[in-house]
């Protein structure tokens, strides 16, 4: 990722933080709409899961320029997800739901450049997680 892309992701996520609860609701609502088969992998009460999602996104976004911090955290998360039954194919609808959520939350601030920066970010995140999961 370029420094400009990292800045775009970090600046745009700063606009999402104040609406974190809404963003998490939107994300999981969209995910379960486009990939209903994954719903049983999650608890009935999603409050803690939503907090975990936003905390991990925050960690990843904040540390995009610090691979020594973000990579081990994502590897651990990838291994945990493998233990929950997550498959490589599940990452595609997650990425789609994330981009859709960002578009809803950011509105006109979700410019083509911001979109592309998030595509790159999610590709890196998912790639690290899938590689770690494959080692399990």
C-alpha positions, 0 to 999 in steps of 0.5 A: 500500500502507498502512504497515500492509501494508508492515509485515506483508509485511516482518515475515512475510518476516523469518520466511521468510529463515531458511528461504530455501532451502526456500522457494525449493524450494517456490516453484519446485516449485509453479510447475513443477507449476501451469505446467509450460510455463515449466520450459524457461525455467529452467536445469537446475541451479536453485541460482543461480536460487533465490538470485536469487529470494530476493535479489530478494524481499528487495530488493523487501520491504526497499524497499517504502516506497522506490519510488526504489530498488525501482521501477528494480530491478523495471523492470530485472528486467521487461525482463530477463524479457522478453528470456528470453521471459516473457509477461504471462500467466506472472505469474499462476502466479508470484503463485499459487506465491508465495502458496502458498509463503508459506502453507506457510512461515508456517503460522498466521502467514499470516493473512488480513491478511498474505495480503492484504498480499502480494497487494497487494505482488505486484500492485505488483511484477508491474505494474511488471515487466509495464509495463517488459517491454511497453516492450521 
